[in-house]
């Protein structure tokens, strides 16, 4: 942990220089392939929006990218912790900031390096560029110039102006402070605090802490000359003076003694173990100097095991990382066309971050952090940057605060729809699933979670209920489930729990199973044993007997074993095959793949039936199906016995006069590349690239789905089990909590009357 050199100089230089130099490029958002495209995008078509904007300047947000562009502007006078490197040397940082804006909040950032150290020149440069942007992010400008520049630009411009080095750090630190006080049993208005470092970030943190409720008289501000006290004249300015207090303390060591909170925005080694010892019980220590904190967590823990420690470092818990704030703050501000970013919006962002840290953390987030178990407590008081929930939680809170405080020029009328739009910006699955999930929310269902003793199952059940999908029913021993809940820090959560061995419904379920299996070699006692001992059989009986609407399983058994147990209880729908369907989703397309789980070598009729079922599911999920029967051959090009079932399936679909597009046999590249298809095979019946791929056998289907899941850039949902008479889904043994919740919600959706 003590090694601050996590990458070598050579690695950093290679990344920035390899391929296209730098970290940014500009990509058009409209087609520019024909003369007509050019005429619309540029001359003469471009004149029309120009005239409209001249009549009504607000239309710039409708006809240009202004509303999603933030200028990242610096003069390089305080680059990272490296000092005054100048405008040009600061450009890699500004490019990096633009990348973070795009990656985390889909905001387009443009870096501008202003080569002047004169405040008036800088302000004039930026003010006249203002019409180009929806917001301005000031970066790496030394104090006190940064205070003056931001204040003057906020007065001159009607778009958000935000100095991230000040307020970004303050917002994340405030979120951590809220939760650290909660964990240590403190009220924020009572804490005694020392802020060491009276630069941009230190002053901004102190100001926001006061807005959050910390008493100004309870904050002692220190700089390189010691305590900022009333009457001091050496090294003072108006911003420091606002935090001058009546005290006889003159050194940092004296100030820290007895304090509850230390916030360092200064330099390595400024805080010592002896100072930590002198603090109050359960001290809160935010050592935020970068790259080396004022004191390391190891040094703190060596003398105070009861301390909560945060740093600016990613290799320690509780990282105060500005990327948790500025992308989402601007996202919310841009979406309501805010005229400024005010205190209410900053407080809203801090509170939203604090609240998110208290929620259960998705498995995907744990996986992104080397499998660390991120659970609310002393080592997890702040969310981590790769938490996908940030894009919804923080901008929505900021937008609402902007509306409530009167700085929003375009209020959002439907916050629920807005949150959905935020989710779809970075999550390609969200748009495909939202309609289905909304139907489940408006028609909540009882869903059985068969493996109720598993931690992932319990967490999925909690999330299922929290999302409003219905009532989760856990199968398992109540005492084991209670132990799991206690270990998870959720001892008071209540569930409906059924122990298969002790249930009053056992006799009814066993009789039902016996009626089904008595002519398949099963005795009554065999059926009783299966109901008593097999949670999948018990859960399936609950669904079959109408005691629940749907079920989900799969964590503790292979797909084949779980499927066999379900089929003892649940039949296929009449005249329909049961098959597995995977959805592969990218930002630009969704592809359905079948059959990925059940039929090893389907014949022509089965392939036709699967095509009909897969097309129906695609349409149900909002996609107009274009079905391709896949092979290594294109339209009889290579006659082979293995392609006969595909041609037979095509003939059967012809005879049925189905209501969707289909064709085959064809190779995958032809099916997915419409230009190739029309150039080489102009007779193809498909009107666009295929989005439902019917595979010739289980080997190719299952391998393709798993390869895409592990190697491609999109997201995979599935396998979905299609064709059972009662709704049930089987997840993979490695399924995440989110996978289980999605499967349970889709099973619930399948139970709705149509």
N, C-alpha and C positions, 0 to 999 in steps of 0.2 A: 504493500500500500504506500510505502514511502517513496517509491520511484515515480517521479513526475514525468519521466521521459517515456510516455506510453507509445509514441511513434518516433521513428528516427527522422533526422533532417532529410535524408535521401528519400524516404518513403513519402514525406509531405511534398517535396519538390516534384517527385515523379507523378504524383496524383495531379498536381496543378498543371504540369507541362505535357502529359501524355495525351495523344489524340488531339482533339481540338483544345488549344490552351484555355485555361480558366475553367469556370464552373457553370457558365450560362450560355444559352443561345436563344434566339427569338424564333418562334414557330407561328405561322399564320393559323387563324381559327376558321377561315373561310376558304372554299376551294378556289384554286388559281390555275386551273388546267386548260381552260379554253379562252378564246378571245372574248366570249360573252362574260366569263368570270371576271376578266380584267376590266371590261367596260363597266361592270357593276361595282367592283371594288375600288376602281380608280376613275379615270376619266372616261366618259362624262358622268357616270353614276354617282361619284363621290360628291358632286356639287349639290345634290339634293339634301343630304344630311347637313352639309355646311350651311345652306340657307336656313334650314329649320333651326339649327343651333344659334345662328345669328339672331333669329326672332325670339328664341327662348333658350337661354344658356343652360337651363336645367336639363334640356334634352341631350346634352353631351353625355349624360349618364346612360341614356338609352341607345345612342348611336355610336358611341366610342367605348374603348376599354377603360376610360377614366375611373369608373366606379370600382374597378378591381386592381388598380395600380397604386402601389406605394413607392415613393421615392426614398431611397436609403442614402442619406446625405452626410458627408463628413469632410472635415479639413485635415484629419489625421493628426490632431494635436494631442490625442490621448489614446493611442492604438493599443487595445488590450491592456496588458500591464507593462508595455514596452516603451511608453512615453511618446514624445513628439517625433513621429517618423515622417510626417508630411503626408499630403493628400494621396500621392501616387502609391506610396508604400502601404497605405491603408486599404487600397482597392481589393486585395484578396479577402479581407474581412468583410467588406461591403458586398462582394459577390456571394460570400458564404451566407450572409444574412438574407440575401435574395433567395438562395436555395432553401433556406429554412422556412421562409414565408410560403414558398410554393409547396414544399413537402408536407408541412403540417397544417396549412389552412387554405391552400389553393389560392393564395394571393400572389399576384404578379409583382415582384419587386424589381426596381431599376436602380442600380447604384450610380450615384453622382459624387465625384470627388472634387471639392471646391478648393482651389489652390490659393487660399488666403488665410492669414491669421488675424485679419482685421475684422472685428465684429460687425461694423457697419457694412463693409463690402460683402461679407457672408450673408447677412440678412437681406440685402438688396438683391443679391444673386438668387436666393431661394424664393423671395416674394414674387419675383417676376416669372419664375417657372411654375408657380402654384397652380395655374389653370390646367396644367398637364396631368395632374395627379388627383387621386381620391384621398390621399393622406401622405404625411411626411414623417419618416422615422429618422430622427437625428441620432448620430452614432459617433462615438469616440472623439468627442470634443472636450477639451480640458475645462475644468472649473476655474474661476466662476463664469467664464465666457458662455458655457452651456446654459447657465441659468438665464443670462441676459438674452441670448439668441432665442431660446425657446419662448420666453415671455413675449418678446417683441413679435415673433412670427405668429404666435397665437392671436395676438391683437390684430395683425395685418391680414391674416388669411381666414377663410371660412371653411377650412377643411381641418381634420385632426392633425395636430403637430405634437409629436411625442418623442422625448429623449429617452431611449430605452435604457441607457446606462443608469439613469436616475430611477425612473418609475418602474421599469421592468423588474429590476432587482427588488424594489420595494414591494411590488405586488406579490412576488413569490415568497419573499421573506415574511410578509404579513400573513399569508396562508399558513406557512409553517408555524408562525407565532400563535395563531388561533388554536391549532391542534396541539402544540406543545403545552400551552396553558391548560387545555382541556385534559390532557393526559396527566399533568402534574397537579391538577385540582386548583388552578389559579383562576382568578377573574382578571381579565386583561386590563381593566381600569386600575387594578391595585398593584401591578408589577412595578418593581424598581429596576430600571434598565440603564445600561451603559452602552453608548454607541461610540466605537473607536474608529475615527476616520471621518473628517468633515468635508469630504469632496462631494461630487455630484450624487453618488449612490448613498453615502452616509446621510446627507441632509434629506434626500428624498425618502429614505427609509424612516427616518425620525418623523418627518411630516405625515407620512401615511399611517404610521403607528398611532400618532395623535388623533388622526381622523377616525381610526378604528376604535379609539377609546382609551389609549394610554394617556395618563396625565402628563402634560408637558413638564410639570414640576418634578415628575418622577424620572425624567430622562437626563442623564449627564452625558454631554457630548465632549469627546476628547479628540485632539489632533496631535500633531508632532510636538507641539509645545505644551501639551498637558490638557487639563480640564478647561473647558470654556465656561468661565464664571462671570457674573455681573461685575463690571468694573475693569475687566481685562481689556487691554488696548493692543497688545502685540499680536500681529497676525490675524486680526479680526476683519470680518466683512458683515454686510447686512444679513446674510443667510445664517452665519454662525451666531450672530447677536440674538437672533430670535430664539435660540436655545440656551442662552446664557442663564444660569441659575445662581441663586444665593447659596453658596457652599464654601466651607473652608478646605475642601479637598482640592489638591492641586496636581496630583499625578494619577495616571491610569490605575496603578496599584491601589491607591487609596480609594478611588472611585468604585472599583470592582468589589471591594470588601463588603459583604452583606447583600449584594445585588442579586436579583432573581434572574436577570437576562443580560447576556453579553452579546452584542452584535458587532462583529469586526469587519470593516471594509478598509483595511489598512495594509499591513505588511506581515510577512512571515516572521514568527517569533515574538510578535507584539504581546501575546498572552502567554503566561507561564503557568506551569503546574501549581506553583504556590498561590497564584491569583485564583486559580480554579478552586483550590482548597478553601479559600476565604469566602467564597460565594455562599448564598443561602442554600437550604436543602433543595434537592432536585433541580439543580441549576439548568438553565437553558442557554446553550452556547452556540451561536451562529458565527463560525469562523470562515468568512466568505472571501478572504483575499485569494487571488489567483496568480500563478498556478499553485502556490503553496499557502495553506491557511495560516492564520495567526497562531494556531495550535492544532495539532493533529488529533483525530478521535482517539488514537491509541494513547496519546499522552494524557488526554482528559480521563479516559477510562481507568488509567493506572492510578489515579488519585481520587476519582469520584465515579463510582459505579452507578450512581443514581442520576447521572447527567444525561440530557438529551442534546445531541450534537448534530449540527448541520454544517455543510461546507459548500463550496462552489465546485467541488470535484466529482466527476462521474464515477470514480472508483471507490467512493464511500457512500454509505446510505445517506438519505436526506439531502440530495443535491439541490441547492437553490440555483436553478437553471432558467435563464431568461426565456428560453424557447417554450417554456410552459405558459408564457404570458403574451409577448408581443404579437405572434401570429394570430392568436384567437381574439385578442383585444381589437386589432385592426379588422379582423373578419366581421365581428359584431358591429363595429363602428361604420364600416363601409356599407354593410347591408341595410342600415337605416339612414345612410347618408348623413351621419352626424357632423355637426359643425366643429366639434372639438371632442377631446377625450377628457372628461372632468373627473372630479374626485369620486362621484357616485359610481361611475363606470369602473374605476380602479378598485374600489371597495367591493363591487359586485364580482369582479374577476377573482379577487383574493378569497372571498367567501365561497365562490363556486369551486375553486381549487381545493380549499380546505374540506368542503363537503364531499368532494369526489374521493379524497384520500380515505375517507371513513367507509366507503362502500367496498363490497367484495371485489377483488381484482380478477379480471378474466385470465384464464390460463395462457392465452396468447401473449399477454403482457409478461407473465412470469417467464415464459419461454424466451422472450426477447432479452431477458436479463439473466441468462445462464441458469434458468430454473430456480432463481431465488424466490422464496415464498414471501410475497409482498403483502403484509397484513398490517392494518392500522395499529400503531404502537410506537414506542420510542425510536425504532429504526425505520419507520415509515410514516412520516407526518406530511409528506408532500408527494403528489402523484409523480410518476416518471414520464419522461418525454414521449415514449412510444405507446402511451395509453390511447387507444383509438377513441375513447369516450370524450377526450378533451375537445375535439372538434365540435361536438354537440353541446357539451355542458357550459363551456366558458363563453363562446360567442353569444349564445342565447341569453345568458345572464347579463352580459355587457349590453346587448341590444335592448333588453328590457329596461335596464337602468338608464340608458340614453333616452328612451321614450318617456320614462317616468320623470326624468330631470329636465325634459323640454328641449333637448339638443338634437333630436331626430327629425330630419326633414322628410323622411319617408317611413312612417311608422309601420310596423308589421302587425297585421290584423289577426293573423292566425299563427300563434307561436308553435303549435303542434306541427303544422305544415312546414314552418320554418326549420324546426329541428330535423324534420325528415330531409329537407333539402340540404342541410349541413351534412347529414350522415351520408348522403349520396355523393357528395363532392369527393370523398376519399375512399368510400367503401362501395365497390361496384356491385356487391350483392344487395345492398339496401333497397335500391329502387325496384329490383325484381321481386323482392319478398314483401315490401311494405303493404301492398294491397291485400295480400293473403293474411299477413299478421294483423292488419287492422280489422279484417273480418272476424278473426279469432277473438280479438279484444272486445268486439261488440257482441260476440256470442261465446262467452267463456265456457270452457269444457273441463270435465274431470279427466285427468290423464294419469295413468298409473306408471310410476317409475319403478320398474321391476327390481332393480339392484339398489334398493334403498339404503343399504349400509355403506355404500361407497361414498367417499367424500365428494368426488366429482358429481355424483348423482344428487347428493343433498344440496350442493351449491347450485346445480342446475334447477332443482325444484324451487329453491329460493328465488332464483332469477325468473323462472317461469311465472311464479305468482307475482313478483314485483312488476313484471311487464304487463300484467293484467290479462294473461292468457287463460287463466282459470285456476282450478284447484288441483294441486299436485297430490297424489296419493303414493306414499312410500311403502314398499314391501320389504320387511325385514324385522329383526328383533329390536324392540323399542329401546331396550337398555343400550344396545350397541349404537343405535342412531343418536341417542342422547349423549353418549360419550363422544361421538364424532362432533356433534354440535358444540359441546363444551370445549373440545380441543380447537375448534374453529373460532372460538370467541363469541359464539352465538347461543348461549345456553337457554335463552328465553324464547327462542323461535319454536313455534308450535306447528306440527304437521298432523295430518291424518295418516296413521301408521297401521298396517295390517301385518300381523305375523301369520304366515301361511299355515304353520303348525297349529295355531291356537284359534284360528278364525271360526266364527259361528257359521260361515258359509261353506265350510269344507264339504259337508255331506251333499249339499246341492251341487257344488262344483264337481265332486267325484261322480255323482250320478250322471251329470251331463257328459263328462268325459267317457264314462263307461258305455253310455248309449252310442257314442261315436266309435269307440275302439273295441267293443266286445266281439265283433266279427273280424278283427285284425289281430287276434291273438292275445288281447289284454284281459286279465281277470279284474274283478272289482277291486281286490286289494292292491293290484298294480296301479289302478287309477287313483286309489286313495293315497298310495305312496307318492305318486307323481304330484298330486295336488298339495300334499303336506310338505314335500321336500324340494320341489322345483319351483322357484319363484317365477320363472317365465310361464310355466303352465298355469300357476295360480293367477298371475296377472292377466293372461289371455282369457282365462275363465271369467274373471271380473268383467272384461270387455264383452265376451260372448254372452254373458248372462245379463247384460245391461246395467251392471253396477258401476261402470265407468265408460267414458266415451272412446278412449284410445289408450295405447300403451307405448312405451319406449324401453329398449333394452340394448345389450350388446357389449358392455364394458368388460364383462368377466368371462365371456365365451366367444369363440370364433363365430363368424357369421353363419357358417353352415350348421353348427350345433344349435345356435339360437333359432335359426329358421326352422329346423326340424322340430324343435320343441313348440314353436308357435303353431306349426301345421297340424300338430296333434289336436289342437283346439279350434283353429280357424281355417275355413275352406277358402279357395279362390272364389272370386265372383263367377257367376254362371257364364260359361263360354268365353272366359277371358284367361289369359296366362298371367302368372305372377312373374314379375321381372324386376330387376334393379335398374335404377336410373340415376346417373350422376349429372349435375349441372356444373359446367365450367364457365366462369363469369369473368370477363375483363371489362374495362371501362367502355369498350366499343361494341362488344357482342356477347351474347350468351349462347352456349352450345349445350344441347342435351345429348347424352351418350347412353345407349341401351343395347343389350342387356348386360349389365356389369356384375351380376351376382348369382343368377339362378341356372340358366340353360347353357350347358356346356357346348352342345352342337345342335342348335335349333334347326328344324326342318323349315320348308318354305311357308307352311301355314302358320307355324309359330312365329316366324320372322314377320309375317304380315300382321299377325295379331299384336306383336310387340310394337310395330310401327304405328298401328292405330292407337294403342294405349299411350305411347310416348307422345304422339301428336296431340292427343286430348289433354295430357298433363301440361304440355308446353302452352297450349291455348289457355288452359285454366290459369297459368301463371303469367298471362299477359303477352304471350309471343305468338305470332301467326306462324304455324309450323311449315317448314320446308324440309322434307324428309329425304335423306340420301341413304340408300342401301349400299354399304361400303364393302369394298373388296380390293384385291391387288390389281384387278382388271377393270377396264372401262368399256362398258356396253358391248360385251362379248368379244373384246379384243383378244383375250387369251382364254379360249374354251378350256374348262377344267371341271372335274366333278365337284370341287369345292365351291364353284360359283353357281352350280345348278340351283341350290336352295334360294339364292338371291333372285335369280330370274323367275323361279316359281313364285316367290313372294310378290314380285312385280306384277305377274299375271293375275294373282289372286286379288291384289289391290285394284287392278283394272276392272275385274269382274264385280267388285263390291261398290264401285263408283264412290269412293270416299271423298270427303269434303276438304281435303288438304292437298297441297302439292307434294309430289314424290317422284323419285326417279332412281335408276341404278341399273346394273351394278356400276359403281364408280369408285375411283381411288380417293383418298382423303384430300389430297391437294386439289383435285378438280372440284370436289364438293365444296371446299371452303374458299376457293379463289374463283369468284364469279367471272372475272375477266378472262381467265384461262379457260373456264368452262365454255363461255360463249365463243371464244376464238377457235378452239379446237373441236368442240362438240356443240355447234350452234343449234342442233335439234333438241338439246336437253329441255325438259319440261319445267325446270325450276326457273323462277323469275328473279332469283337472287341467291346469294350463298346459302348453302344448307345450314340449318340450325338444329336439326334433329338427326343424329348419326346413328343408324342401326348397324351394329357390328355383326360380322358373320359368325362369331363364336365367343365363348366366355374368355378364352385366352387373350384374344386381341382386345376385347372390351375392357377387361379388368386391368390389364397391363397399361393400356392407353390412359385410363382414368388415373391410375396411380402415378404414372410418369408425369402427366400434366400437373397433378397435385403437388409433386415434389420439385419440379423443374421449371414450370412455366410461371409467368408473372401474374396470373389471375388468381381467383379464389374458387375452391371446389366445394360444392354442397352435395352430400350423398354418402352412401347410396340411399336413395329413396325406394322403399318397397312398394311397388304398384301392383294392384290387382287382387289384394285380399278382400274378403267379404266384410271384415271388421278392421278398423284402422290400427295399424301397428307399424313401428319403425325400428330397425336394428342399426345402431351406430357401430362404428369400428371400435376395436378394443383400445385404440389410442385416441379416441375422440376427446376433444376439449369440452369444457363446460358449455361454451357457446354452440358447439356442434350438437350437444345433447338438447339444449334449449330449442334450437332450430328444428331438430327432428321431432321433438315433442309438439311444437307449435304446428308443424306440417301434419303430424298425425291428428292433432285436434281439428285442423282445417278439413282433413279428409272425412271427419265425422259429422260435419255440418250437412244439413239437408239441402239438396239441390233441386 
